């Protein structure tokens, strides 16, 4: 259930943030942040669990 909520929060953040341009970076978002996919996924999941609003704010810049 927690993984589903994290995935939904991340999806909403991308949709609301207009992240189409950002996710078009070579290597995707992990490369933009300078980490591998496993590390990035773990960080996003942890942030989504601890403070979903912070994740949305980071992605949207608001």
Beta strands, then each sheet from edge to edge (+ up, - down):
end
